[in-house]
Amino acid sequence: MTDKLRTRIKKHRWFAKFASREGIGDAAVEPVTNGLIDADLGGGLIKLRVAREGGGKSSGCRTRVLFRREERAIFAFGFAKSSKANLNAAELRTCKQAAKIVLALTQAQVDTEVQEGRLFEVNDDA
């Protein structure tokens, strides 16, 4: 049994639009809050498979989350499993570079990103 983490969870503006289009609710963050991830890709990047509302993970989406354990998780990128098998090497490098930048932000900088509408709070109680 895993203990619930104290990770602050956000989603990027692009991901929020993607999740809305794909029917992914905020409850999809539960695996992250419970410390259950599909793969640690290194460099502050994790892979998480999420289900669409009313469906299972097999027909769901793959997400890439910028992640620092017990500090912050930012859902940044996602794609339907039916449209793309995985990220290519260049896309993976770009995601890791983004993780390095975003995870280095101070809490005040993250709060500014939320105020400016580039990041959104995630309600994991949904």
C-alpha positions as CSV (number, residue, x, y, z in Angstrom):
1,M,0.0,0.0,0.0
2,T,1.3,3.4,-0.9
3,D,1.0,6.6,1.1
4,K,-0.7,9.5,-0.6
5,L,1.9,12.0,-1.7
6,R,1.9,15.7,-1.0
7,T,2.5,16.5,-4.6
8,R,1.0,19.7,-5.9
9,I,-0.7,18.9,-9.2
10,K,-1.2,21.3,-12.1
11,K,-2.0,21.0,-15.8
12,H,-0.6,23.1,-18.6
13,R,-3.1,25.1,-20.7
14,W,-2.5,22.9,-23.7
15,F,-3.1,19.7,-21.7
16,A,-6.3,21.2,-20.2
17,K,-7.7,21.7,-23.7
18,F,-6.6,18.2,-24.8
19,A,-8.1,16.6,-21.7
20,S,-11.4,18.3,-22.2
21,R,-11.5,17.2,-25.9
22,E,-10.6,13.6,-25.0
23,G,-12.9,13.3,-22.0
24,I,-10.2,13.1,-19.4
25,G,-11.4,14.4,-16.0
26,D,-9.2,15.6,-13.1
27,A,-9.8,12.3,-11.4
28,A,-7.2,10.9,-13.8
29,V,-4.5,12.3,-11.6
30,E,-5.2,9.8,-8.8
31,P,-2.3,7.4,-9.8
32,V,0.2,10.3,-9.4
33,T,-1.2,11.3,-6.0
34,N,-1.0,7.6,-4.9
35,G,2.6,7.3,-6.2
36,L,1.6,4.9,-9.0
37,I,3.2,5.8,-12.3
38,D,3.6,3.7,-15.5
39,A,7.3,4.6,-16.2
40,D,10.0,7.0,-15.1
41,L,11.5,8.4,-18.3
42,G,14.3,10.2,-16.4
43,G,15.0,13.9,-16.3
44,G,11.8,14.8,-14.3
45,L,9.5,13.1,-16.8
46,I,7.1,10.3,-16.2
47,K,4.6,8.4,-18.3
48,L,1.1,7.8,-17.1
49,R,-1.7,6.0,-19.0
50,V,-5.1,7.6,-18.2
51,A,-8.6,6.5,-18.9
52,R,-11.2,8.6,-20.6
53,E,-14.4,9.2,-18.5
54,G,-16.6,6.1,-18.8
55,G,-13.8,4.0,-20.4
56,G,-10.8,2.1,-19.4
57,K,-7.1,2.7,-19.9
58,S,-7.0,0.4,-23.0
59,S,-9.0,3.0,-24.9
60,G,-7.5,5.9,-23.1
61,C,-4.5,8.3,-23.6
62,R,-0.9,8.4,-22.8
63,T,0.4,11.5,-20.9
64,R,3.7,12.9,-20.1
65,V,4.0,14.6,-16.7
66,L,6.7,16.9,-15.5
67,F,7.3,15.4,-12.1
68,R,9.3,16.0,-8.9
69,R,8.2,13.5,-6.2
70,E,6.4,15.1,-3.2
71,E,6.7,18.5,-4.7
72,R,5.0,19.0,-8.1
73,A,3.5,17.2,-11.0
74,I,2.4,19.1,-14.1
75,F,0.4,17.3,-16.8
76,A,2.0,18.7,-19.9
77,F,1.4,16.5,-22.9
78,G,-1.0,13.8,-24.0
79,F,-2.0,11.8,-27.0
80,A,-4.6,9.1,-27.8
81,K,-3.1,5.7,-27.8
82,S,-4.9,5.0,-31.1
83,S,-3.2,8.0,-32.8
84,K,0.4,7.5,-31.7
85,A,2.4,4.6,-30.3
86,N,4.9,6.7,-28.4
87,L,7.1,9.8,-28.5
88,N,10.1,9.8,-30.8
89,A,13.6,10.6,-29.6
90,A,13.4,14.3,-30.5
91,E,10.0,14.7,-28.8
92,L,11.3,12.9,-25.7
93,R,14.4,15.2,-25.5
94,T,12.1,18.3,-25.8
95,C,9.8,17.0,-23.0
96,K,12.9,16.4,-20.8
97,Q,14.2,20.0,-21.5
98,A,10.8,21.4,-20.6
99,A,10.8,19.4,-17.4
100,K,14.2,20.7,-16.4
101,I,13.0,24.3,-16.9
102,V,9.5,24.0,-15.3
103,L,10.7,21.9,-12.3
104,A,13.3,24.6,-11.6
105,L,10.6,27.3,-11.2
106,T,10.1,28.6,-7.7
107,Q,6.7,28.3,-6.1
108,A,6.1,32.0,-6.6
109,Q,6.8,31.6,-10.4
110,V,4.4,28.6,-10.5
111,D,1.8,30.8,-8.8
112,T,2.3,33.5,-11.4
113,E,1.8,30.9,-14.2
114,V,-1.5,29.9,-12.6
115,Q,-2.5,33.6,-12.3
116,E,-1.6,34.2,-15.9
117,G,-3.7,31.2,-17.0
118,R,-0.8,29.1,-18.4
119,L,-1.2,26.5,-15.6
120,F,-4.4,25.3,-13.9
121,E,-4.9,23.7,-10.5
122,V,-6.1,20.1,-10.7
123,N,-8.9,19.0,-8.4
124,D,-7.9,15.4,-7.6
125,D,-11.1,15.0,-5.5
126,A,-13.2,15.0,-8.7
